[in-house]
């Protein structure tokens, strides 16, 4: 279909300081056949007034109220109200690159169904210096996108930027859309994209500008804290990857591996816990003794979860090349 209608789904929660800039970036898109479905999530600032003002000036902008609370329900409402055959998301505090919609539409129309289109992202801040962690994440994520290799690192971090993807509506509905009960909801959707057998096709252009500031939801909401990530990883690992006929090994004895071990124990999953850190070998945590990695056989009957944040203790995997490896950090 030539020039398909794109529905932009955008939850809005107290975004007034940045909303005009966001909406201007949408209105000024080079691709013209779009509709913005903005759902006001009980904002207590002037967000609703700004949305109504833009709605009155552009018939492509439609404003609704969230009848419950939270981003997931806001996204459900936006999807229900959408009319487009292509669906994308936007964050109310970010900025679209001028060609964002055009580039994503071109990718999807070239590859038809079964694909998720994405592009490069760039963090920016007008209030402070960018955190090195965000810059490293940007570099890592963009490198994956340039090579259409996003899903190769699925268990490490969220590999599809939440406000920079586009799907055929039929594909989104097929994988359950926003029927999520797990946070972070964007990471949950990314897992469902992968296990729904969608393929990634990426643009080599910077399509989305991601704003960082102190009150950003991912910084202040517990649903997006580092503690939430192990839960969603273990949920999908157990659901789709765990093989009861193979030995499961967790490699690492730091904070992240402890969180993973605790979740496996809670889910009654049997595993061996190993490390190459001599200070941790022999210790017992959560009733499990941490073993020396050099005394464990790792072969093609092994599933190996690597959860080591420190560069000093990254494992030599020459002995584990035949096993299934899942990098959790």
Order of alpha helices (4+ residues) and beta strands (2+ residues): beta-alpha-beta-alpha-beta-alpha-beta-beta-alpha-beta-alpha-beta-alpha-alpha-beta-alpha-alpha-beta-alpha-beta-beta-beta-beta-beta
